[in-house]
Amino acid sequence: MRDLVEFLARSVVEDPGAVSVEEFEEDDELVLEVRVADDDLGRVIGKDGRVAKAIRTIARAAGARDGRRVAVEIVEADD
């Protein structure tokens, strides 16, 4: 799951090396925290949040296949 979300995020940003995905459990839900460079934050969120919504939809669908609830959070990278 982590690799899938990382692949999707790297596909839309200008600096794929700055993308990282942290995975942890929270209240019976797999949370994937995506960090991108400040300049790429708008790209990964997209106009009206469309790109972020698409990434979340794909992650949820993949999680449903495995019987898991999945949440994707997009945050700015700490420099």
Biopython code that builds the backbone (N, CA, C, O; Angstrom):
import numpy as np
from Bio.PDB.StructureBuilder import StructureBuilder

atoms = [
    (1, "MET", "N", (0.828, -1.185, 0.000)),
    (1, "MET", "CA", (0.000, 0.000, 0.000)),
    (1, "MET", "C", (0.875, 1.253, 0.000)),
    (1, "MET", "O", (0.645, 2.197, -0.756)),
    (2, "ARG", "N", (1.869, 1.232, 0.858)),
    (2, "ARG", "CA", (2.794, 2.364, 0.960)),
    (2, "ARG", "C", (3.471, 2.631, -0.382)),
    (2, "ARG", "O", (3.591, 3.778, -0.812)),
    (3, "ASP", "N", (3.909, 1.557, -1.036)),
    (3, "ASP", "CA", (4.596, 1.696, -2.321)),
    (3, "ASP", "C", (3.674, 2.268, -3.395)),
    (3, "ASP", "O", (4.107, 3.065, -4.228)),
    (4, "LEU", "N", (2.417, 1.865, -3.377)),
    (4, "LEU", "CA", (1.450, 2.359, -4.350)),
    (4, "LEU", "C", (1.252, 3.869, -4.196)),
    (4, "LEU", "O", (1.311, 4.611, -5.177)),
    (5, "VAL", "N", (1.019, 4.312, -2.977)),
    (5, "VAL", "CA", (0.792, 5.741, -2.729)),
    (5, "VAL", "C", (2.060, 6.539, -3.046)),
    (5, "VAL", "O", (1.981, 7.634, -3.603)),
    (6, "GLU", "N", (3.211, 6.000, -2.699)),
    (6, "GLU", "CA", (4.480, 6.679, -2.998)),
    (6, "GLU", "C", (4.666, 6.812, -4.509)),
    (6, "GLU", "O", (5.084, 7.864, -4.992)),
    (7, "PHE", "N", (4.359, 5.758, -5.250)),
    (7, "PHE", "CA", (4.460, 5.791, -6.706)),
    (7, "PHE", "C", (3.548, 6.861, -7.298)),
    (7, "PHE", "O", (3.963, 7.627, -8.166)),
    (8, "LEU", "N", (2.298, 6.909, -6.821)),
    (8, "LEU", "CA", (1.347, 7.894, -7.336)),
    (8, "LEU", "C", (1.808, 9.316, -7.038)),
    (8, "LEU", "O", (1.733, 10.186, -7.905)),
    (9, "ALA", "N", (2.282, 9.558, -5.829)),
    (9, "ALA", "CA", (2.743, 10.899, -5.458)),
    (9, "ALA", "C", (3.971, 11.296, -6.270)),
    (9, "ALA", "O", (4.060, 12.432, -6.736)),
    (10, "ARG", "N", (4.905, 10.389, -6.443)),
    (10, "ARG", "CA", (6.122, 10.692, -7.213)),
    (10, "ARG", "C", (5.805, 10.980, -8.673)),
    (10, "ARG", "O", (6.537, 11.710, -9.341)),
    (11, "SER", "N", (4.719, 10.409, -9.162)),
    (11, "SER", "CA", (4.336, 10.592, -10.566)),
    (11, "SER", "C", (3.856, 11.999, -10.879)),
    (11, "SER", "O", (3.914, 12.423, -12.034)),
    (12, "VAL", "N", (3.382, 12.736, -9.872)),
    (12, "VAL", "CA", (2.809, 14.059, -10.146)),
    (12, "VAL", "C", (3.682, 15.224, -9.688)),
    (12, "VAL", "O", (3.370, 16.372, -10.005)),
    (13, "VAL", "N", (4.756, 14.969, -8.961)),
    (13, "VAL", "CA", (5.586, 16.059, -8.437)),
    (13, "VAL", "C", (6.797, 16.324, -9.318)),
    (13, "VAL", "O", (7.174, 15.489, -10.139)),
    (14, "GLU", "N", (7.403, 17.494, -9.140)),
    (14, "GLU", "CA", (8.622, 17.827, -9.881)),
    (14, "GLU", "C", (9.869, 17.284, -9.199)),
    (14, "GLU", "O", (10.879, 17.036, -9.858)),
    (15, "ASP", "N", (9.807, 17.098, -7.884)),
    (15, "ASP", "CA", (10.958, 16.604, -7.124)),
    (15, "ASP", "C", (10.601, 15.268, -6.467)),
    (15, "ASP", "O", (10.293, 15.226, -5.276)),
    (16, "PRO", "N", (10.641, 14.167, -7.246)),
    (16, "PRO", "CA", (10.238, 12.870, -6.701)),
    (16, "PRO", "C", (11.124, 12.396, -5.551)),
    (16, "PRO", "O", (10.692, 11.582, -4.736)),
    (17, "GLY", "N", (12.350, 12.893, -5.476)),
    (17, "GLY", "CA", (13.252, 12.498, -4.401)),
    (17, "GLY", "C", (12.815, 13.016, -3.038)),
    (17, "GLY", "O", (13.226, 12.478, -2.010)),
    (18, "ALA", "N", (11.987, 14.051, -3.020)),
    (18, "ALA", "CA", (11.532, 14.641, -1.757)),
    (18, "ALA", "C", (10.270, 13.969, -1.223)),
    (18, "ALA", "O", (9.808, 14.303, -0.132)),
    (19, "VAL", "N", (9.712, 13.030, -1.977)),
    (19, "VAL", "CA", (8.486, 12.356, -1.548)),
    (19, "VAL", "C", (8.823, 11.229, -0.578)),
    (19, "VAL", "O", (9.702, 10.408, -0.839)),
    (20, "SER", "N", (8.110, 11.204, 0.544)),
    (20, "SER", "CA", (8.239, 10.082, 1.472)),
    (20, "SER", "C", (6.862, 9.757, 2.020)),
    (20, "SER", "O", (6.006, 10.631, 2.156)),
    (21, "VAL", "N", (6.664, 8.488, 2.332)),
    (21, "VAL", "CA", (5.381, 8.040, 2.856)),
    (21, "VAL", "C", (5.637, 7.279, 4.142)),
    (21, "VAL", "O", (6.391, 6.307, 4.164)),
    (22, "GLU", "N", (5.003, 7.729, 5.209)),
    (22, "GLU", "CA", (5.112, 7.065, 6.510)),
    (22, "GLU", "C", (3.796, 6.337, 6.763)),
    (22, "GLU", "O", (2.714, 6.854, 6.481)),
    (23, "GLU", "N", (3.914, 5.133, 7.298)),
    (23, "GLU", "CA", (2.746, 4.274, 7.485)),
    (23, "GLU", "C", (2.588, 3.963, 8.969)),
    (23, "GLU", "O", (3.551, 3.561, 9.622)),
    (24, "PHE", "N", (1.384, 4.144, 9.508)),
    (24, "PHE", "CA", (1.137, 3.771, 10.895)),
    (24, "PHE", "C", (-0.337, 3.434, 11.103)),
    (24, "PHE", "O", (-1.190, 3.808, 10.297)),
    (25, "GLU", "N", (-0.623, 2.726, 12.188)),
    (25, "GLU", "CA", (-1.985, 2.320, 12.538)),
    (25, "GLU", "C", (-2.594, 3.326, 13.493)),
    (25, "GLU", "O", (-1.923, 3.806, 14.407)),
    (26, "GLU", "N", (-3.865, 3.647, 13.285)),
    (26, "GLU", "CA", (-4.572, 4.562, 14.164)),
    (26, "GLU", "C", (-6.048, 4.164, 14.179)),
    (26, "GLU", "O", (-6.726, 4.254, 13.156)),
    (27, "ASP", "N", (-6.540, 3.731, 15.322)),
    (27, "ASP", "CA", (-7.948, 3.345, 15.468)),
    (27, "ASP", "C", (-8.394, 2.348, 14.396)),
    (27, "ASP", "O", (-9.371, 2.599, 13.690)),
    (28, "ASP", "N", (-7.703, 1.245, 14.270)),
    (28, "ASP", "CA", (-8.054, 0.191, 13.309)),
    (28, "ASP", "C", (-8.021, 0.651, 11.854)),
    (28, "ASP", "O", (-8.712, 0.085, 11.008)),
    (29, "GLU", "N", (-7.224, 1.670, 11.564)),
    (29, "GLU", "CA", (-7.130, 2.224, 10.222)),
    (29, "GLU", "C", (-5.657, 2.410, 9.868)),
    (29, "GLU", "O", (-4.868, 2.874, 10.691)),
    (30, "LEU", "N", (-5.299, 2.052, 8.666)),
    (30, "LEU", "CA", (-3.946, 2.275, 8.183)),
    (30, "LEU", "C", (-3.863, 3.715, 7.687)),
    (30, "LEU", "O", (-4.609, 4.112, 6.792)),
    (31, "VAL", "N", (-2.955, 4.495, 8.270)),
    (31, "VAL", "CA", (-2.782, 5.896, 7.877)),
    (31, "VAL", "C", (-1.469, 6.024, 7.113)),
    (31, "VAL", "O", (-0.415, 5.608, 7.593)),
    (32, "LEU", "N", (-1.548, 6.599, 5.933)),
    (32, "LEU", "CA", (-0.371, 6.848, 5.111)),
    (32, "LEU", "C", (-0.163, 8.355, 5.056)),
    (32, "LEU", "O", (-0.998, 9.085, 4.522)),
    (33, "GLU", "N", (0.942, 8.811, 5.604)),
    (33, "GLU", "CA", (1.253, 10.236, 5.652)),
    (33, "GLU", "C", (2.249, 10.544, 4.544)),
    (33, "GLU", "O", (3.394, 10.095, 4.588)),
    (34, "VAL", "N", (1.816, 11.301, 3.562)),
    (34, "VAL", "CA", (2.636, 11.632, 2.394)),
    (34, "VAL", "C", (3.285, 12.989, 2.618)),
    (34, "VAL", "O", (2.599, 13.977, 2.881)),
    (35, "ARG", "N", (4.603, 13.036, 2.514)),
    (35, "ARG", "CA", (5.348, 14.298, 2.637)),
    (35, "ARG", "C", (5.959, 14.620, 1.284)),
    (35, "ARG", "O", (6.580, 13.775, 0.640)),
    (36, "VAL", "N", (5.764, 15.874, 0.871)),
    (36, "VAL", "CA", (6.323, 16.339, -0.403)),
    (36, "VAL", "C", (7.003, 17.683, -0.173)),
    (36, "VAL", "O", (6.782, 18.332, 0.849)),
    (37, "ALA", "N", (7.827, 18.092, -1.123)),
    (37, "ALA", "CA", (8.486, 19.399, -1.045)),
    (37, "ALA", "C", (7.426, 20.493, -1.068)),
    (37, "ALA", "O", (6.349, 20.314, -1.636)),
    (38, "ASP", "N", (7.738, 21.619, -0.450)),
    (38, "ASP", "CA", (6.793, 22.745, -0.381)),
    (38, "ASP", "C", (6.293, 23.150, -1.772)),
    (38, "ASP", "O", (5.107, 23.433, -1.949)),
    (39, "ASP", "N", (7.190, 23.177, -2.751)),
    (39, "ASP", "CA", (6.818, 23.586, -4.107)),
    (39, "ASP", "C", (5.875, 22.591, -4.777)),
    (39, "ASP", "O", (5.153, 22.960, -5.703)),
    (40, "ASP", "N", (5.868, 21.350, -4.331)),
    (40, "ASP", "CA", (5.047, 20.311, -4.949)),
    (40, "ASP", "C", (3.723, 20.070, -4.222)),
    (40, "ASP", "O", (2.912, 19.259, -4.669)),
    (41, "LEU", "N", (3.503, 20.754, -3.128)),
    (41, "LEU", "CA", (2.288, 20.538, -2.352)),
    (41, "LEU", "C", (1.033, 20.793, -3.199)),
    (41, "LEU", "O", (0.073, 20.023, -3.148)),
    (42, "GLY", "N", (1.054, 21.866, -3.967)),
    (42, "GLY", "CA", (-0.083, 22.176, -4.835)),
    (42, "GLY", "C", (-0.299, 21.133, -5.913)),
    (42, "GLY", "O", (-1.439, 20.843, -6.276)),
    (43, "ARG", "N", (0.770, 20.572, -6.425)),
    (43, "ARG", "CA", (0.662, 19.550, -7.472)),
    (43, "ARG", "C", (0.015, 18.276, -6.942)),
    (43, "ARG", "O", (-0.822, 17.675, -7.615)),
    (44, "VAL", "N", (0.399, 17.869, -5.749)),
    (44, "VAL", "CA", (-0.123, 16.610, -5.209)),
    (44, "VAL", "C", (-1.553, 16.787, -4.676)),
    (44, "VAL", "O", (-2.298, 15.812, -4.571)),
    (45, "ILE", "N", (-1.932, 18.010, -4.343)),
    (45, "ILE", "CA", (-3.314, 18.266, -3.932)),
    (45, "ILE", "C", (-4.181, 18.477, -5.169)),
    (45, "ILE", "O", (-5.287, 17.942, -5.252)),
    (46, "GLY", "N", (-3.687, 19.248, -6.120)),
    (46, "GLY", "CA", (-4.406, 19.464, -7.367)),
    (46, "GLY", "C", (-5.502, 20.508, -7.242)),
    (46, "GLY", "O", (-5.850, 20.932, -6.140)),
    (47, "LYS", "N", (-6.036, 20.912, -8.373)),
    (47, "LYS", "CA", (-7.097, 21.922, -8.397)),
    (47, "LYS", "C", (-8.343, 21.349, -7.723)),
    (47, "LYS", "O", (-8.821, 20.270, -8.075)),
    (48, "ASP", "N", (-8.847, 22.089, -6.760)),
    (48, "ASP", "CA", (-10.012, 21.668, -5.974)),
    (48, "ASP", "C", (-9.798, 20.324, -5.276)),
    (48, "ASP", "O", (-10.765, 19.644, -4.933)),
    (49, "GLY", "N", (-8.536, 19.938, -5.066)),
    (49, "GLY", "CA", (-8.231, 18.705, -4.343)),
    (49, "GLY", "C", (-8.431, 17.439, -5.160)),
    (49, "GLY", "O", (-8.519, 16.346, -4.599)),
    (50, "ARG", "N", (-8.504, 17.572, -6.465)),
    (50, "ARG", "CA", (-8.809, 16.419, -7.319)),
    (50, "ARG", "C", (-7.720, 15.349, -7.309)),
    (50, "ARG", "O", (-8.027, 14.157, -7.271)),
    (51, "VAL", "N", (-6.461, 15.757, -7.341)),
    (51, "VAL", "CA", (-5.372, 14.774, -7.353)),
    (51, "VAL", "C", (-5.329, 14.036, -6.019)),
    (51, "VAL", "O", (-5.196, 12.812, -5.986)),
    (52, "ALA", "N", (-5.441, 14.778, -4.924)),
    (52, "ALA", "CA", (-5.437, 14.156, -3.592)),
    (52, "ALA", "C", (-6.619, 13.198, -3.456)),
    (52, "ALA", "O", (-6.473, 12.107, -2.904)),
    (53, "LYS", "N", (-7.767, 13.595, -3.948)),
    (53, "LYS", "CA", (-8.952, 12.741, -3.872)),
    (53, "LYS", "C", (-8.746, 11.459, -4.673)),
    (53, "LYS", "O", (-9.145, 10.378, -4.240)),
    (54, "ALA", "N", (-8.125, 11.585, -5.835)),
    (54, "ALA", "CA", (-7.858, 10.407, -6.666)),
    (54, "ALA", "C", (-6.894, 9.455, -5.967)),
    (54, "ALA", "O", (-7.104, 8.242, -5.980)),
    (55, "ILE", "N", (-5.847, 9.989, -5.362)),
    (55, "ILE", "CA", (-4.885, 9.150, -4.632)),
    (55, "ILE", "C", (-5.596, 8.447, -3.476)),
    (55, "ILE", "O", (-5.385, 7.254, -3.254)),
    (56, "ARG", "N", (-6.431, 9.173, -2.744)),
    (56, "ARG", "CA", (-7.172, 8.577, -1.620)),
    (56, "ARG", "C", (-8.123, 7.483, -2.099)),
    (56, "ARG", "O", (-8.245, 6.440, -1.457)),
    (57, "THR", "N", (-8.793, 7.719, -3.222)),
    (57, "THR", "CA", (-9.732, 6.732, -3.765)),
    (57, "THR", "C", (-9.017, 5.450, -4.157)),
    (57, "THR", "O", (-9.499, 4.354, -3.871)),
    (58, "ILE", "N", (-7.872, 5.583, -4.810)),
    (58, "ILE", "CA", (-7.101, 4.407, -5.216)),
    (58, "ILE", "C", (-6.602, 3.652, -3.987)),
    (58, "ILE", "O", (-6.655, 2.423, -3.951)),
    (59, "ALA", "N", (-6.117, 4.381, -2.979)),
    (59, "ALA", "CA", (-5.628, 3.746, -1.759)),
    (59, "ALA", "C", (-6.757, 3.022, -1.029)),
    (59, "ALA", "O", (-6.562, 1.908, -0.541)),
    (60, "ARG", "N", (-7.937, 3.644, -0.949)),
    (60, "ARG", "CA", (-9.077, 2.995, -0.290)),
    (60, "ARG", "C", (-9.500, 1.736, -1.032)),
    (60, "ARG", "O", (-9.822, 0.724, -0.409)),
    (61, "ALA", "N", (-9.501, 1.795, -2.361)),
    (61, "ALA", "CA", (-9.884, 0.632, -3.156)),
    (61, "ALA", "C", (-8.898, -0.515, -2.948)),
    (61, "ALA", "O", (-9.298, -1.671, -2.812)),
    (62, "ALA", "N", (-7.613, -0.186, -2.926)),
    (62, "ALA", "CA", (-6.603, -1.215, -2.685)),
    (62, "ALA", "C", (-6.731, -1.767, -1.269)),
    (62, "ALA", "O", (-6.546, -2.965, -1.053)),
    (63, "GLY", "N", (-7.041, -0.914, -0.313)),
    (63, "GLY", "CA", (-7.234, -1.358, 1.062)),
    (63, "GLY", "C", (-8.465, -2.230, 1.205)),
    (63, "GLY", "O", (-8.443, -3.210, 1.950)),
    (64, "ALA", "N", (-9.536, -1.894, 0.509)),
    (64, "ALA", "CA", (-10.768, -2.682, 0.564)),
    (64, "ALA", "C", (-10.521, -4.091, 0.034)),
    (64, "ALA", "O", (-11.099, -5.058, 0.529)),
    (65, "ARG", "N", (-9.680, -4.197, -0.950)),
    (65, "ARG", "CA", (-9.328, -5.506, -1.504)),
    (65, "ARG", "C", (-8.681, -6.386, -0.438)),
    (65, "ARG", "O", (-8.857, -7.604, -0.425)),
    (66, "ASP", "N", (-7.922, -5.739, 0.463)),
    (66, "ASP", "CA", (-7.260, -6.461, 1.549)),
    (66, "ASP", "C", (-8.082, -6.451, 2.839)),
    (66, "ASP", "O", (-7.641, -6.977, 3.861)),
    (67, "GLY", "N", (-9.268, -5.857, 2.793)),
    (67, "GLY", "CA", (-10.121, -5.796, 3.967)),
    (67, "GLY", "C", (-9.646, -4.801, 5.017)),
    (67, "GLY", "O", (-9.862, -5.015, 6.210)),
    (68, "ARG", "N", (-8.997, -3.706, 4.591)),
    (68, "ARG", "CA", (-8.464, -2.699, 5.512)),
    (68, "ARG", "C", (-9.025, -1.330, 5.190)),
    (68, "ARG", "O", (-9.308, -1.018, 4.033)),
    (69, "ARG", "N", (-9.181, -0.522, 6.216)),
    (69, "ARG", "CA", (-9.534, 0.887, 6.027)),
    (69, "ARG", "C", (-8.233, 1.668, 5.886)),
    (69, "ARG", "O", (-7.283, 1.456, 6.639)),
    (70, "VAL", "N", (-8.203, 2.561, 4.923)),
    (70, "VAL", "CA", (-6.986, 3.315, 4.630)),
    (70, "VAL", "C", (-7.301, 4.805, 4.569)),
    (70, "VAL", "O", (-8.310, 5.216, 3.996)),
    (71, "ALA", "N", (-6.420, 5.607, 5.169)),
    (71, "ALA", "CA", (-6.527, 7.063, 5.087)),
    (71, "ALA", "C", (-5.200, 7.607, 4.564)),
    (71, "ALA", "O", (-4.130, 7.133, 4.946)),
    (72, "VAL", "N", (-5.281, 8.595, 3.697)),
    (72, "VAL", "CA", (-4.081, 9.230, 3.154)),
    (72, "VAL", "C", (-4.096, 10.685, 3.576)),
    (72, "VAL", "O", (-5.054, 11.412, 3.314)),
    (73, "GLU", "N", (-3.014, 11.105, 4.237)),
    (73, "GLU", "CA", (-2.855, 12.497, 4.670)),
    (73, "GLU", "C", (-1.656, 13.088, 3.942)),
    (73, "GLU", "O", (-0.599, 12.462, 3.861)),
    (74, "ILE", "N", (-1.825, 14.289, 3.417)),
    (74, "ILE", "CA", (-0.745, 14.957, 2.696)),
    (74, "ILE", "C", (-0.255, 16.114, 3.557)),
    (74, "ILE", "O", (-1.031, 16.988, 3.945)),
    (75, "VAL", "N", (1.044, 16.106, 3.850)),
    (75, "VAL", "CA", (1.630, 17.133, 4.707)),
    (75, "VAL", "C", (2.884, 17.701, 4.054)),
    (75, "VAL", "O", (3.486, 17.073, 3.183)),
    (76, "GLU", "N", (3.270, 18.907, 4.492)),
    (76, "GLU", "CA", (4.500, 19.520, 3.984)),
    (76, "GLU", "C", (5.704, 18.812, 4.595)),
    (76, "GLU", "O", (5.672, 18.407, 5.757)),
    (77, "ALA", "N", (6.749, 18.666, 3.814)),
    (77, "ALA", "CA", (7.978, 18.053, 4.319)),
    (77, "ALA", "C", (8.655, 18.981, 5.302)),
    (77, "ALA", "O", (8.641, 20.197, 5.113)),
    (78, "ASP", "N", (9.248, 18.434, 6.345)),
    (78, "ASP", "CA", (10.029, 19.214, 7.302)),
    (78, "ASP", "C", (11.413, 19.416, 6.731)),
    (78, "ASP", "O", (12.100, 18.452, 6.392)),
    (79, "ASP", "N", (11.821, 20.654, 6.625)),
    (79, "ASP", "CA", (13.172, 20.924, 6.065)),
    (79, "ASP", "C", (14.173, 21.120, 7.157)),
    (79, "ASP", "O", (15.350, 21.354, 6.881)),
]
sb = StructureBuilder()
sb.init_structure("model")
sb.init_model(0)
sb.init_chain("A")
sb.init_seg("    ")
for serial, (resi, resn, name, xyz) in enumerate(atoms, 1):
    if name == "N":
        sb.init_residue(resn, " ", resi, " ")
    sb.init_atom(name, np.array(xyz, "f"), 0.0, 1.0, " ", f" {name:<3s}", serial, name[0])
structure = sb.get_structure()
